[in-house]
Amino acid sequence: MRCIAVDDEPLALDLLEDNILQVPYLEFVGRCKNAFEAIELIQKEKAENRNIDLIFLDIQMPGITGVQFVKSMVSNPMIIFVTAYDQFAIEGFDLNVIDYLLKPVSFERFLKACNRANELFLLKENTHTTKAVQEEHFFVNAEYSLVKVKYADILYIEGLKDYIKIYISTQPRPIITRMTMKSIEEKFAAMPFMRVHKSYIVSLNKIESIRNLKISIGTHLIPVSEQFSDELLRKIGSKS
C-alpha cells in the first residue's frame, strides 16, 4: 500500500516514517506537515496515475484539521488517525476511518492498525480482480462498427490525443478508436496492464524483454518513462 504521513510535529513525523518503513507491505511516499501539503502531494501523485492508498493523519493541525481534511476529500484513501486527543474518536469513526491511534503509539499498536488496513486493501483488490476476470472483453467504436477487444489479445495501447491505437496479437493493424488514455486505463484496474509512458499502456504478460528503458513485445519497441520504471520493475519482479 502506498501511504503518506501528515502531522504538524516533526518528531511525530519522524516516528511515523520510521514505523512505516518497518512494515514490508507499506510503501512510504512522503511526509506532510499540514493538510495543504497533503492535498498537493495527493494531486501530484494522481497526475502521474499513482494512488495514495493509506494516510496516517493527525487531527489537531493549524489551518485545516484532520477531520475537515477527510470530509473535503474527493478520493477515498484509507485513513488512520494518529492523535494526542481522544475526544474526536466518535467523529473519526463516523468518517469510517480504519483506526484511531492515541499518541504515544507503540509499534505493536501501530502494526495492528496497519494489518487492519492491509486486510481491507487486499479484500478490495480481490474484488476488483474477480470482476476483471469475469469481464474477458470490451467493445469499442472503430470503423463505424462496434468491435470486440479481448483483454488476452492486447499487446499494448498507444495514445494519440483524443484517439488510441489498440495493438492486438490476432491482426497486424491496430484498432483505432476515439477514447482517452485515462478512460481505457480504467478498464484495466487490477489487471496485468500498466501505463509505462504518458502515451503507452502495455500488457505485462506480453513483455519479452526490457532494455535501456524500452520494452520489447514481438517486433514492437515501447518506450518507458523514468517515472514509471521503478514501478514496472517491481511488477515484473512480482510476476517472476
Stockholm file with secondary structure:
# STOCKHOLM 1.0

chainA/1-240         MRCIAVDDEPLALDLLEDNILQVPYLEFVGRCKNAFEAIELIQKEKAENRNIDLIFLDIQMPGITGVQFVKSMVSNPMIIFVTAYDQFAIEGFDLNVIDYLLKPVSFERFLKACNRANELFLLKENTHTTKAVQEEHFFVNAEYSLVKVKYADILYIEGLKDYIKIYISTQPRPIITRMTMKSIEEKFAAMPFMRVHKSYIVSLNKIESIRNLKISIGTHLIPVSEQFSDELLRKIGSKS
#=GR chainA/1-240 SS CEEEEECSCHHHHHHHHHHHHTSTTCEEEEEESSHHHHHHHHHHHHHTTCCCCEEEECSSCSSSCHHHHHHHCSSCCEEEEEESCSTTHHHHHHTTCSEEEESSCCHHHHHHHHHHHHHHHHHHHHHHHHHHHHCCEEEEEETTEEEEEEGGGEEEEEEETTEEEEEETTCSSCEEEECCHHHHHHTTTTSSEEEEETTEEEEGGGCCEEETTEEEETTEEEECCHHHHHHHHHHHHHHC
#=GC SS_cons         CEEEEECSCHHHHHHHHHHHHTSTTCEEEEEESSHHHHHHHHHHHHHTTCCCCEEEECSSCSSSCHHHHHHHCSSCCEEEEEESCSTTHHHHHHTTCSEEEESSCCHHHHHHHHHHHHHHHHHHHHHHHHHHHHCCEEEEEETTEEEEEEGGGEEEEEEETTEEEEEETTCSSCEEEECCHHHHHHTTTTSSEEEEETTEEEEGGGCCEEETTEEEETTEEEECCHHHHHHHHHHHHHHC
//
